Amino acid sequence: MNIYDFVVTSNRGEKVELSEYRGKVLLIMNTATQCGFTSQYDGLQDLYEKYAGQDFVILDFPCDQFENQAPGTDEEIASFCDSRFGLTFPVFTKTLVNGENANPLFQYLKAEKTFQGFDEDHPLTKILESKMARLDPDFKNNSNIKWNFTKFLVDKDGTVVERFEPTTDLSIVEEKIKTLL
């Protein structure tokens, strides 16, 4: 099994086979429109514009699972992302990333790359760790997605090669992307 075995739903309700992205480097992420990390959309759009011509695609899955920070319909989320950040990469239907009803794609991604910790230098790390510890005292030892803007990097062969927590600087993400292009 690899990433190309999955079928997901666009924010317009259309089925999308991930095999359509065969041969491309993918950055798959769960996002939210009202999160402390929402400003990452600017840098992510810049990355997309910079590398899209080199077979790079970002796949965005809004997720309302973390303190309801992605309210609204798929259409409202798409409108917000377009008007505020001018996003041009694919945005999919709102999805669950944890729990028994989690999207199978995210179940697979988490099984392939588990949580490695937050960036200790990021100003929100202490807050996130405190919040996670209250919700799940064993959070450091399981593969659950901890928060919005967790990203998974997939190579051109469909192999999940890296997981980036929301506290990872986008310059680090970019360097990893460049090694796969």
C-alpha positions, 0 to 999 in steps of 0.5 A: 500500500502507498499513497496512490491507493487512496481516494479523497473528496475535493471541497466541491464533493468530487472524488479524487484518486491520489494516483493522479499525483503519481510522480509528484512530491506532495505535502499533505496537511490538515489545516484550520482557518482560525488557528494560531498557525493559519498565517502559515498559509502565506508561506505555503502558497509561496512554496507552492508557487515556487515549486509547482512547476517542478512537480510539487503539489500541496494537498490541504485538508481542513480539519475542525477537530482541534478546538473547532478552529475550522468552522463553516462549510467547505465552500466558506473555508475555500472562500476564506482561503482564497480571499485572505491568502489567494490559495491556488493549491488543492483544498479538500473537504473538511476531514477528521484526522484522529479517532476511529472515524479518521480519514483513512488517508490520515490513518495511513500517514500517521502509521507511516510517520509518527510524532517526533516532537515539537520544535523546542525553539518555537514560541507556541511549543510550551503551550501546545505541550501543556495542552496536549499533556492535559488531553493525553498524558501519553501524547509524546508516544503516539502517532496522533496528529496533535494540532492543525498544520501538521504536514506529511511530505511524500516523495515521487514514488508515493512514500511518506518520507517526513512528518512536520509538526506545526511548529517546524519552520517552513524553511526546514520544510522547503529544504526537504522538498528541494531534496526530493524534486 
